[in-house]
Amino acid sequence: MDKRLIEILEELQPEVDYYTCTELIDGHYLDSLTILSLIAEIEDEYDITVPTVEIIPQNFNSAKSIWEMIERLKEE
């Protein structure tokens, strides 16, 4: 997992332990506006586009799943 991703997440929602939390969406730690901000930050930081079909809870429930999505999109 990328340290910069953790920094981005902590800027948006600082009170979450992103190394262990696996329910960012299901646990209501990230709301829809935060997710939109996160996507904009991810797209800028990693020079990728997050397609609408990728904006699903399983891709955003943990920092690990977000990172896996980023890695997958960088390869495309």
Beta strands, then each sheet from edge to edge (+ up, - down):
end
